[in-house]
Amino acid sequence: MKNSIIADTGFWYALINEDDHFHQQAVRALKNIEENLISTWPVITEASYLIQSRVGQQEACEFLASYHEGLFEIYDIAGTYSAHGQTDEKIRRFTNGFGRCLVGHFGGRTRSWLHSIH
């Protein structure tokens, strides 16, 4: 089994936000690691909110879609990894909670898109 690296909110935010002081370091780190990235639901929630409120809705959707693309795994704090199928419903509920962002699977690809709310 491969070693894992825990990715916290600061890493995700710096990776997504090109204006962040640590953006280039986060990009380099992502390119250079060979380990699996793992995160937790509290981190995903916090990072998604921070990205959505400071960078934009589309970027928050893309962050959540990156999970489906296999960029990271979600570690259940109780001590077991969550398989993608088990977390699909959690992501759907969370992204719908934004009211604008949906994530879905189409032809083997994950896509995110925005809904305009009037």
Contacts in CASP RR format, 6 or more apart in sequence:
PFRMAT RR
TARGET T0000
AUTHOR 0000-0000-0000
METHOD contacts of the structure
MODEL  1
MKNSIIADTGFWYALINEDDHFHQQAVRALKNIEENLISTWPVITEASYL
IQSRVGQQEACEFLASYHEGLFEIYDIAGTYSAHGQTDEKIRRFTNGFGR
CLVGHFGGRTRSWLHSIH
2 34 0 8 1.000
2 35 0 8 1.000
2 36 0 8 1.000
3 35 0 8 1.000
3 36 0 8 1.000
4 35 0 8 1.000
4 36 0 8 1.000
4 37 0 8 1.000
4 38 0 8 1.000
4 73 0 8 1.000
4 75 0 8 1.000
5 33 0 8 1.000
5 35 0 8 1.000
5 36 0 8 1.000
5 37 0 8 1.000
5 38 0 8 1.000
6 38 0 8 1.000
6 39 0 8 1.000
6 75 0 8 1.000
7 37 0 8 1.000
7 38 0 8 1.000
7 39 0 8 1.000
7 43 0 8 1.000
7 72 0 8 1.000
8 39 0 8 1.000
8 43 0 8 1.000
9 43 0 8 1.000
9 46 0 8 1.000
9 47 0 8 1.000
9 50 0 8 1.000
10 22 0 8 1.000
10 47 0 8 1.000
11 26 0 8 1.000
11 29 0 8 1.000
12 39 0 8 1.000
12 43 0 8 1.000
12 47 0 8 1.000
12 51 0 8 1.000
12 63 0 8 1.000
13 20 0 8 1.000
13 47 0 8 1.000
13 50 0 8 1.000
13 51 0 8 1.000
13 54 0 8 1.000
14 20 0 8 1.000
14 21 0 8 1.000
14 22 0 8 1.000
14 23 0 8 1.000
14 25 0 8 1.000
14 26 0 8 1.000
15 23 0 8 1.000
15 26 0 8 1.000
15 27 0 8 1.000
15 30 0 8 1.000
16 51 0 8 1.000
16 55 0 8 1.000
16 59 0 8 1.000
16 62 0 8 1.000
16 63 0 8 1.000
17 23 0 8 1.000
17 51 0 8 1.000
17 54 0 8 1.000
17 55 0 8 1.000
17 59 0 8 1.000
20 26 0 8 1.000
36 72 0 8 1.000
36 73 0 8 1.000
37 71 0 8 1.000
37 72 0 8 1.000
37 73 0 8 1.000
38 72 0 8 1.000
38 73 0 8 1.000
38 74 0 8 1.000
38 75 0 8 1.000
38 81 0 8 1.000
39 47 0 8 1.000
39 72 0 8 1.000
39 73 0 8 1.000
39 74 0 8 1.000
39 75 0 8 1.000
40 74 0 8 1.000
40 75 0 8 1.000
40 76 0 8 1.000
40 77 0 8 1.000
41 74 0 8 1.000
41 76 0 8 1.000
41 77 0 8 1.000
41 90 0 8 1.000
42 77 0 8 1.000
44 64 0 8 1.000
44 67 0 8 1.000
44 74 0 8 1.000
44 94 0 8 1.000
45 94 0 8 1.000
47 63 0 8 1.000
48 60 0 8 1.000
48 63 0 8 1.000
48 64 0 8 1.000
48 94 0 8 1.000
48 98 0 8 1.000
49 60 0 8 1.000
51 59 0 8 1.000
51 60 0 8 1.000
51 63 0 8 1.000
52 59 0 8 1.000
52 60 0 8 1.000
52 98 0 8 1.000
57 98 0 8 1.000
57 100 0 8 1.000
57 101 0 8 1.000
57 114 0 8 1.000
58 112 0 8 1.000
58 114 0 8 1.000
60 98 0 8 1.000
60 101 0 8 1.000
61 95 0 8 1.000
61 101 0 8 1.000
61 102 0 8 1.000
61 103 0 8 1.000
61 112 0 8 1.000
61 113 0 8 1.000
61 114 0 8 1.000
62 112 0 8 1.000
64 91 0 8 1.000
64 94 0 8 1.000
64 95 0 8 1.000
64 101 0 8 1.000
64 103 0 8 1.000
64 112 0 8 1.000
65 103 0 8 1.000
65 110 0 8 1.000
65 111 0 8 1.000
65 112 0 8 1.000
66 72 0 8 1.000
67 74 0 8 1.000
67 84 0 8 1.000
67 87 0 8 1.000
67 91 0 8 1.000
68 84 0 8 1.000
68 88 0 8 1.000
68 91 0 8 1.000
68 103 0 8 1.000
68 104 0 8 1.000
68 105 0 8 1.000
68 110 0 8 1.000
69 110 0 8 1.000
70 84 0 8 1.000
73 81 0 8 1.000
73 82 0 8 1.000
74 81 0 8 1.000
74 82 0 8 1.000
74 87 0 8 1.000
75 81 0 8 1.000
75 82 0 8 1.000
76 82 0 8 1.000
91 103 0 8 1.000
92 102 0 8 1.000
92 103 0 8 1.000
92 104 0 8 1.000
95 101 0 8 1.000
95 102 0 8 1.000
95 103 0 8 1.000
95 112 0 8 1.000
96 102 0 8 1.000
99 115 0 8 1.000
99 117 0 8 1.000
100 114 0 8 1.000
100 115 0 8 1.000
100 116 0 8 1.000
100 117 0 8 1.000
101 112 0 8 1.000
101 113 0 8 1.000
101 114 0 8 1.000
101 115 0 8 1.000
102 112 0 8 1.000
102 113 0 8 1.000
102 115 0 8 1.000
103 110 0 8 1.000
103 111 0 8 1.000
103 112 0 8 1.000
104 110 0 8 1.000
104 111 0 8 1.000
104 112 0 8 1.000
105 111 0 8 1.000
END
